[in-house]
Each structure stands twice: as C-alpha cells, then as structure tokens.
Amino acid sequence: MVDKTFILDVLNQQMVRSTGCTEPAAVSFASSLAASELKKNGNPIDKITLLASKNVLKNAMSAGLPNSDKVGVNYAAGIGAIHGDPKNKLNVNNDVDKATYDKVKGMIQDEKIIVDLARVPNVLYIEAIVEGGGHKAKAVIKDEHTNVTLLQYDDNIIIEKNESVDTNSLITFSEIAMRLNLADIYRFATEDLDVDKDPIDSLKMAVEVNSAIAREGLSKDYGLNIGRNIARDIDEGLLADNYVSHAIMKAVAASDARMAGAPYAVVTNSGSGNQGITNVMPIVSMAEDLKVSKEQLYRALALGNLTSIYIKSKFGTLSAFCGAAIASTGAATGITYLRGGNYGAYERTIINMIGTVTGMICDGAKPDCSLKIYAGLQGAFNASTLALRNIRVDSTEGIVCATAEDSIDNMCDLSKFCSELLDENILKMMINKNDD
C-alpha cells in the first residue's frame, strides 16, 4: 500500500495555480529569470533569443496571452523579460499592461526577439538568452515547466543542475509511475482521504479558481465560444438541460477563456491548465447539480485528478497526442464515482475511454482546444454510463487489454514511440501552411 503522505504530495505538487497557457507561461518564466539578472545589474533589455523544443513551440505558438489579443512565442518571451518577476513562476504574466505589449511589439518589429528550434533530446526544453548593456544572461528549463537547470550571468554560474529534476523538492513522473497504481488511487480517494483534516489545498483552490474562469467564459465572447454556444443550444432545445450538458458547457467555457488570453488563473493538472479544467469542472458542475456532499465532491476530484496524474506520469509531460484524452479519462472516473460506481466500474470507465479517445492529436495550444475537450467529455459520460451498466471494450479489440493498467501502458507506449515523428510533421504543417 502506498504511503498516504506520498499521494497527498503528488496531488498538491501536480495541481498548481498558473496564469495563461502553460507553455507560453514557462517561456515567459525562463525569459524573466535571465532578464532579472541583467536588471539587477542595471542593464537594459536589448535583445532576446529564445530556443525551445518542438513540443514547446507547438503549444506556445497559437495560445492567447493574458490581457491582450496577442499570440506567439516571441510575445511570451518578450513580456516575460520586460514585465515578469521570476518569483511568480507560472504566474509570471499576471497583470501585464498595454505598455509592455507595445514595447515587445516594437522589439519584434526591430527583430530584437529571435525564436528558433532547440535541437535537443528533451521533450520540454526552453533556453532564454537576454542581452543588454554589453552583458548576457541565460536561463534553461528542462523536463518540467519550472525546473531551472541553468541560470548564468556572463561567465558567472548562478544555478546549475546536472540532473533533470530536483528530486529533493519535486516528486518525479518516473517515481509516480513506479509507486502508484489504480488500486491505491481508488482506495485513497474513496476510503483513506479525510476531507476535513488532510491537506487538500490544491483541490479546494481548483474548485474556486477554475469555476471563476468558467463563469468568465460563459459571460463574454472568447475564442470559438463553444461554451456559450452549448448554453444557446440548451436554451433552444437542441441539447438536454441536464447535468451532462452543464458539465461539458462549463469545462469548455473555461477553456474558451483560457486559450483566448482571459486574465484569469487556473489550477493545472500535470503542468497543463486545460487538463486541470477538464479534470475539475465537469465534476464540480455535476456535484452542484446532484447536490452531493462536500466529502463526495472532494473524493471524486481526488480520484479523477490522481488518475490523470498517474496516466500522465507514463504518457510524458508533452506529447503529439492530446492531453484532453487523459484529462477526460480522469474526469470520467470522478463522474463514475459520483454516479455510485465501484472499483470495477472505475476500471471499466478507464478501459472504455482508452477505447474511445486514444490517438487524438495535439496540434498546439489554441482556441480549438475547447472542441477537443468537448469531444473528450462526451466520451467520458458515454464511457461512464457503459461502465455502470457492466459494459466495457473487450480485450480482443485494438490496444485495449484485459486490465485497465495494461491498457494504460499501451496508450502511453504509443505516446512515447510515435510522438517524435508526429510532432516533427505537425510543427512543419503549422509553420508552412498557406493562409492566403
């Protein structure tokens, strides 16, 4: 049996507050780190060079930035260097003003911000080089969005780590994959968790913070307005006015707002804001409609979020496959729990989801992520309903195996073995398409 403290640490470390899409926020964080070294020595910010891995470029290319209509890695690098305080980490882009964007726009027009592909083996890699006043500072982030492995001012090394992740402060994905399993996650969420006494601050914060951006997404036009269109379909009788429609509507509305740059934070799951939204909002919405107890709500949230974290630990931080598939699988398990499902139904729900949403590609973080969340959550409710009726995808079909654990391993192996070639071609298509 896994130590309860370990599971609580995993939950709280993998669910954190972030402002703006995670990859642009990580780019801004790296730039702010390098720029802060120039600033503290009284130097101006004259030039920024940003090198990033394929996955980071893909995810940061089209995502909206807070308080603006701007998108792009160059803007993320610029506002981090000009405005950002590195102590805020993934909240580095809080309260960016128009003057900052105008200054960054001028630097881009003057070709003072350069973005290029980092040819490195790391899936997540960001290198920010900021120059000014005859001096140069460099910051490098690897493998995790806030894992700083190098900070350098001229020839002075301020931070240098040879290991990928600081295991003294952060539980690694490899450790999560090795120590957790579905049975222990289910036991913790449904039996061991003490909602009133255990430190589940991340879950409580997620309910408040992610609900706020969902309300924002339903109140104004953002991105493709998928959430507001679902609300319209309910009003016009095209969709049922029930907890299923409400749950999907609130989740995609939150993503609408986040991907269009609404100045609202979210609580992430495994480094992704959209995955945090997808895990949290359907369960919160359903719990409200069903009027379940606070204890049931937090048990369902713990089950869904830990399931997603566990799958993501094997899947990889970034991938050519869409994380909405993982997050909606986690949400589906929380949904099954709220509907009275037992451990068998929990496993069947996961199996049904792997038989449904595996293979949805990730072609970057952008407004149409809401559509992928929509599809994933429709699958989640279907998978849950079938599981509760004792129906599951058979082990003779496709990549699905006899057990949920083996089925997860197959899905995650696809991510590991296929992502490099897929990402290379997806990024090439994104860069070279003709929009005329």
LINRARA-V244287 format. One record per residue. RES is the residue in one small letter. PHI is phi as a letter, one per 20 degrees, with the letter a starting at -180 (none if undefined). OMEGA is omega as a letter, one per 20 degrees, with the letter a starting at -180 (none if undefined). Layout:
# LINRARA-V244287
res=RES phi=PHI omega=OMEGA
res=RES phi=PHI omega=OMEGA
This chain:
# LINRARA-V244287
res=m phi=none omega=a
res=v phi=f omega=r
res=d phi=g omega=a
res=k phi=f omega=r
res=t phi=f omega=r
res=f phi=f omega=a
res=i phi=f omega=r
res=l phi=f omega=r
res=d phi=f omega=r
res=v phi=g omega=a
res=l phi=g omega=a
res=n phi=f omega=r
res=q phi=f omega=a
res=q phi=e omega=r
res=m phi=c omega=a
res=v phi=c omega=a
res=r phi=f omega=a
res=s phi=b omega=r
res=t phi=d omega=a
res=g phi=n omega=r
res=c phi=g omega=a
res=t phi=f omega=a
res=e phi=f omega=r
res=p phi=g omega=r
res=a phi=f omega=r
res=a phi=f omega=r
res=v phi=f omega=r
res=s phi=f omega=r
res=f phi=f omega=r
res=a phi=f omega=r
res=s phi=f omega=a
res=s phi=f omega=r
res=l phi=f omega=a
res=a phi=f omega=a
res=a phi=f omega=a
res=s phi=f omega=r
res=e phi=f omega=r
res=l phi=f omega=a
res=k phi=f omega=a
res=k phi=f omega=r
res=n phi=d omega=r
res=g phi=m omega=a
res=n phi=d omega=r
res=p phi=f omega=r
res=i phi=d omega=a
res=d phi=d omega=a
res=k phi=b omega=r
res=i phi=c omega=r
res=t phi=d omega=a
res=l phi=c omega=r
res=l phi=d omega=a
res=a phi=b omega=r
res=s phi=f omega=a
res=k phi=g omega=a
res=n phi=f omega=r
res=v phi=f omega=r
res=l phi=g omega=a
res=k phi=f omega=a
res=n phi=f omega=a
res=a phi=e omega=a
res=m phi=f omega=a
res=s phi=c omega=a
res=a phi=f omega=r
res=g phi=f omega=r
res=l phi=d omega=a
res=p phi=g omega=r
res=n phi=m omega=a
res=s phi=a omega=r
res=d phi=d omega=a
res=k phi=e omega=r
res=v phi=c omega=r
res=g phi=o omega=a
res=v phi=f omega=a
res=n phi=f omega=r
res=y phi=f omega=r
res=a phi=f omega=r
res=a phi=f omega=a
res=g phi=f omega=a
res=i phi=f omega=r
res=g phi=f omega=a
res=a phi=f omega=a
res=i phi=f omega=a
res=h phi=d omega=a
res=g phi=f omega=r
res=d phi=d omega=a
res=p phi=f omega=r
res=k phi=f omega=r
res=n phi=e omega=r
res=k phi=l omega=a
res=l phi=f omega=r
res=n phi=e omega=a
res=v phi=f omega=a
res=n phi=e omega=r
res=n phi=g omega=r
res=d phi=l omega=r
res=v phi=f omega=a
res=d phi=d omega=a
res=k phi=f omega=a
res=a phi=g omega=r
res=t phi=f omega=r
res=y phi=f omega=r
res=d phi=f omega=r
res=k phi=f omega=r
res=v phi=f omega=r
res=k phi=g omega=r
res=g phi=f omega=r
res=m phi=f omega=r
res=i phi=f omega=r
res=q phi=f omega=r
res=d phi=e omega=r
res=e phi=l omega=r
res=k phi=e omega=r
res=i phi=c omega=a
res=i phi=d omega=r
res=v phi=c omega=a
res=d phi=b omega=r
res=l phi=f omega=r
res=a phi=e omega=a
res=r phi=e omega=a
res=v phi=c omega=r
res=p phi=f omega=a
res=n phi=f omega=r
res=v phi=f omega=r
res=l phi=d omega=a
res=y phi=b omega=r
res=i phi=c omega=r
res=e phi=c omega=r
res=a phi=d omega=r
res=i phi=d omega=a
res=v phi=d omega=a
res=e phi=c omega=r
res=g phi=r omega=r
res=g phi=m omega=a
res=g phi=m omega=a
res=h phi=c omega=a
res=k phi=b omega=r
res=a phi=c omega=a
res=k phi=c omega=r
res=a phi=c omega=r
res=v phi=c omega=r
res=i phi=d omega=a
res=k phi=c omega=r
res=d phi=m omega=r
res=e phi=c omega=a
res=h phi=f omega=r
res=t phi=c omega=a
res=n phi=e omega=a
res=v phi=e omega=a
res=t phi=d omega=r
res=l phi=b omega=r
res=l phi=c omega=a
res=q phi=c omega=r
res=y phi=d omega=a
res=d phi=l omega=a
res=d phi=e omega=a
res=n phi=e omega=r
res=i phi=e omega=a
res=i phi=e omega=r
res=i phi=c omega=r
res=e phi=b omega=r
res=k phi=c omega=r
res=n phi=e omega=a
res=e phi=f omega=a
res=s phi=f omega=a
res=v phi=c omega=r
res=d phi=f omega=a
res=t phi=f omega=r
res=n phi=f omega=a
res=s phi=d omega=a
res=l phi=c omega=r
res=i phi=f omega=a
res=t phi=f omega=r
res=f phi=g omega=a
res=s phi=f omega=r
res=e phi=f omega=r
res=i phi=f omega=a
res=a phi=f omega=a
res=m phi=f omega=a
res=r phi=e omega=a
res=l phi=e omega=r
res=n phi=b omega=a
res=l phi=f omega=a
res=a phi=f omega=r
res=d phi=f omega=r
res=i phi=f omega=a
res=y phi=f omega=r
res=r phi=f omega=r
res=f phi=f omega=a
res=a phi=f omega=a
res=t phi=e omega=a
res=e phi=c omega=a
res=d phi=f omega=a
res=l phi=f omega=r
res=d phi=d omega=a
res=v phi=g omega=a
res=d phi=e omega=a
res=k phi=d omega=a
res=d phi=f omega=r
res=p phi=f omega=r
res=i phi=d omega=a
res=d phi=g omega=a
res=s phi=f omega=r
res=l phi=f omega=r
res=k phi=f omega=r
res=m phi=f omega=a
res=a phi=f omega=r
res=v phi=f omega=a
res=e phi=f omega=a
res=v phi=f omega=a
res=n phi=f omega=r
res=s phi=f omega=a
res=a phi=f omega=a
res=i phi=f omega=r
res=a phi=f omega=r
res=r phi=f omega=r
res=e phi=f omega=a
res=g phi=f omega=r
res=l phi=e omega=a
res=s phi=e omega=a
res=k phi=b omega=r
res=d phi=e omega=r
res=y phi=c omega=r
res=g phi=l omega=r
res=l phi=e omega=r
res=n phi=l omega=a
res=i phi=f omega=r
res=g phi=f omega=r
res=r phi=f omega=r
res=n phi=f omega=r
res=i phi=f omega=r
res=a phi=g omega=r
res=r phi=f omega=r
res=d phi=f omega=r
res=i phi=f omega=a
res=d phi=f omega=a
res=e phi=e omega=r
res=g phi=n omega=r
res=l phi=e omega=r
res=l phi=c omega=r
res=a phi=f omega=r
res=d phi=e omega=a
res=n phi=c omega=a
res=y phi=f omega=r
res=v phi=f omega=r
res=s phi=f omega=a
res=h phi=f omega=a
res=a phi=f omega=r
res=i phi=f omega=a
res=m phi=g omega=a
res=k phi=f omega=r
res=a phi=f omega=a
res=v phi=f omega=r
res=a phi=f omega=r
res=a phi=f omega=r
res=s phi=f omega=r
res=d phi=g omega=a
res=a phi=f omega=a
res=r phi=f omega=a
res=m phi=f omega=r
res=a phi=e omega=r
res=g phi=n omega=r
res=a phi=g omega=a
res=p phi=f omega=a
res=y phi=c omega=r
res=a phi=e omega=r
res=v phi=c omega=r
res=v phi=e omega=a
res=t phi=e omega=r
res=n phi=c omega=r
res=s phi=l omega=r
res=g phi=n omega=a
res=s phi=c omega=r
res=g phi=f omega=r
res=n phi=f omega=r
res=q phi=f omega=r
res=g phi=f omega=r
res=i phi=f omega=a
res=t phi=f omega=r
res=n phi=f omega=a
res=v phi=e omega=a
res=m phi=f omega=r
res=p phi=f omega=a
res=i phi=f omega=r
res=v phi=f omega=a
res=s phi=f omega=a
res=m phi=f omega=r
res=a phi=f omega=r
res=e phi=f omega=a
res=d phi=f omega=a
res=l phi=e omega=r
res=k phi=l omega=r
res=v phi=e omega=a
res=s phi=f omega=r
res=k phi=g omega=a
res=e phi=f omega=r
res=q phi=f omega=r
res=l phi=g omega=a
res=y phi=f omega=r
res=r phi=f omega=r
res=a phi=f omega=r
res=l phi=f omega=r
res=a phi=f omega=a
res=l phi=f omega=a
res=g phi=f omega=a
res=n phi=f omega=r
res=l phi=f omega=r
res=t phi=f omega=r
res=s phi=f omega=r
res=i phi=f omega=a
res=y phi=f omega=r
res=i phi=f omega=a
res=k phi=f omega=r
res=s phi=f omega=r
res=k phi=e omega=a
res=f phi=f omega=a
res=g phi=o omega=a
res=t phi=g omega=r
res=l phi=c omega=a
res=s phi=b omega=r
res=a phi=f omega=r
res=f phi=d omega=a
res=c phi=f omega=r
res=g phi=f omega=r
res=a phi=f omega=r
res=a phi=f omega=r
res=i phi=f omega=a
res=a phi=f omega=r
res=s phi=f omega=r
res=t phi=f omega=r
res=g phi=g omega=r
res=a phi=g omega=a
res=a phi=g omega=a
res=t phi=f omega=r
res=g phi=f omega=r
res=i phi=f omega=r
res=t phi=f omega=r
res=y phi=f omega=a
res=l phi=f omega=r
res=r phi=e omega=r
res=g phi=n omega=a
res=g phi=f omega=r
res=n phi=e omega=a
res=y phi=f omega=r
res=g phi=f omega=r
res=a phi=f omega=r
res=y phi=g omega=r
res=e phi=f omega=a
res=r phi=f omega=r
res=t phi=f omega=r
res=i phi=f omega=r
res=i phi=g omega=a
res=n phi=f omega=r
res=m phi=f omega=r
res=i phi=f omega=r
res=g phi=f omega=a
res=t phi=d omega=a
res=v phi=d omega=r
res=t phi=g omega=r
res=g phi=o omega=r
res=m phi=f omega=a
res=i phi=f omega=r
res=c phi=d omega=r
res=d phi=d omega=r
res=g phi=n omega=r
res=a phi=e omega=a
res=k phi=a omega=a
res=p phi=g omega=a
res=d phi=f omega=r
res=c phi=g omega=r
res=s phi=g omega=r
res=l phi=f omega=r
res=k phi=f omega=r
res=i phi=f omega=r
res=y phi=g omega=a
res=a phi=f omega=a
res=g phi=f omega=a
res=l phi=f omega=r
res=q phi=f omega=r
res=g phi=f omega=a
res=a phi=f omega=r
res=f phi=f omega=r
res=n phi=f omega=a
res=a phi=f omega=r
res=s phi=f omega=a
res=t phi=f omega=r
res=l phi=f omega=a
res=a phi=f omega=r
res=l phi=f omega=r
res=r phi=e omega=r
res=n phi=m omega=r
res=i phi=d omega=r
res=r phi=b omega=r
res=v phi=f omega=a
res=d phi=f omega=a
res=s phi=f omega=r
res=t phi=e omega=a
res=e phi=d omega=r
res=g phi=l omega=a
res=i phi=e omega=a
res=v phi=f omega=a
res=c phi=d omega=a
res=a phi=f omega=a
res=t phi=d omega=r
res=a phi=f omega=a
res=e phi=f omega=a
res=d phi=f omega=r
res=s phi=f omega=r
res=i phi=g omega=a
res=d phi=g omega=r
res=n phi=f omega=r
res=m phi=f omega=a
res=c phi=f omega=r
res=d phi=f omega=r
res=l phi=g omega=r
res=s phi=f omega=a
res=k phi=f omega=a
res=f phi=e omega=a
res=c phi=d omega=a
res=s phi=f omega=a
res=e phi=f omega=a
res=l phi=f omega=r
res=l phi=f omega=a
res=d phi=f omega=a
res=e phi=g omega=a
res=n phi=f omega=r
res=i phi=f omega=r
res=l phi=f omega=r
res=k phi=f omega=r
res=m phi=f omega=a
res=m phi=f omega=a
res=i phi=f omega=a
res=n phi=e omega=a
res=k phi=f omega=a
res=n phi=e omega=a
res=d phi=e omega=a
res=d phi=f omega=none
